[in-house]
Amino acid sequence: MIKSIVIFVVSFALAGLLAWFMDRSPEPNQPGSEPTPAATTSESVADEETQPAALATTYISAVDWPPAVTTLATPYACEEADSTTPSATSTVAVTINGQAWCRAETTEGAAGSLYTAYQYTTQNGTGTRQVSFTLRRPQCGNYGEPERAGCEQEIATFNPDAVIATLP
């Protein structure tokens, strides 16, 4: 009887945690949300000519798609910061198709999956261009073989920079 009660309480707590995680981001322009500084345009990459192709992956999936593209009037800068803390943001300078980009990524876990939010920033005239998207990847240990090996291989070889490389 006690075991059943403990299982119920733990399940209820996990469900509450999942609900909190999914609902904790404020909507844009709502109290508590941060405004986009000096944004001049904000758009999704929505037309078929400029939209990146769907991910050619089996285990990694897009959460926010197509990527959101924002043009800012602020000058481009990339301050690299490595994070050893889970759910903290790591920022690195990368070169994609000969162009300097700054990639910031934040990973958080929920219910057997990891969600990574990517924000790429690059020089755009006198301002900056930001591209943002979120990807979900499962925890491969939840699969049996051979799916586990396929999942681990896909995650080990996946490069999010390839999404940016397809943008005009």
Residue pairs with C-beta under 8 A, 6 or more apart in sequence:
14 111
17 110
18 110
18 111
21 108
21 110
22 110
26 32
26 33
27 33
28 36
29 35
36 42
36 70
36 72
37 72
37 74
38 72
38 73
38 74
38 127
39 70
39 71
39 72
39 73
40 71
40 72
40 73
40 127
41 70
41 71
42 68
42 69
42 70
42 71
43 68
43 69
43 70
44 66
44 67
44 68
44 69
45 51
45 52
45 66
45 67
45 68
45 69
45 131
45 167
46 66
49 168
50 167
50 168
51 66
52 66
52 67
52 163
52 166
52 167
53 166
54 62
54 65
55 61
55 62
55 135
55 163
57 154
57 158
58 150
58 151
58 154
59 137
59 138
59 140
59 150
59 151
59 154
59 155
60 135
60 136
60 137
60 154
60 155
60 158
61 135
61 136
61 137
62 133
62 134
62 135
62 136
63 115
63 133
63 134
63 135
63 136
64 117
64 132
64 133
64 134
65 133
66 133
67 131
67 132
67 133
67 163
67 167
68 131
68 132
68 133
69 129
69 130
69 131
69 167
70 129
70 130
70 131
70 132
71 124
71 127
71 128
71 129
71 130
72 127
72 128
72 129
72 130
73 126
73 127
74 127
74 128
75 126
75 127
75 128
76 102
76 121
76 122
76 123
76 124
76 127
76 128
77 102
78 91
78 93
78 100
78 101
78 102
78 121
79 91
80 91
80 92
80 93
80 102
81 89
81 90
81 91
82 90
82 92
83 89
83 90
86 107
86 108
86 109
87 106
87 107
87 108
87 109
88 106
89 104
89 105
89 106
90 104
90 105
90 106
91 102
91 103
91 104
91 105
92 102
92 103
93 100
93 101
93 102
93 103
94 100
94 101
94 102
94 103
94 161
95 101
96 161
96 164
96 165
97 165
99 122
99 123
100 122
100 123
101 120
101 121
101 122
101 161
101 164
102 120
102 121
102 122
103 118
103 119
103 120
103 160
103 161
104 118
104 119
104 120
104 121
105 116
105 117
105 118
105 119
105 160
106 116
106 117
107 114
107 115
107 116
107 117
108 114
108 115
109 115
109 139
112 138
112 139
112 142
113 136
113 137
113 138
113 139
114 136
114 137
114 138
114 139
115 134
115 135
115 136
116 134
116 135
116 137
116 160
117 132
117 133
117 134
118 132
118 133
118 134
118 135
118 160
118 163
119 130
119 131
119 132
120 130
120 131
120 132
120 164
121 128
121 129
121 130
121 131
122 128
122 129
123 129
131 164
131 167
133 163
135 160
137 155
137 158
138 151
140 148
140 151
140 152
140 155
141 148
143 151
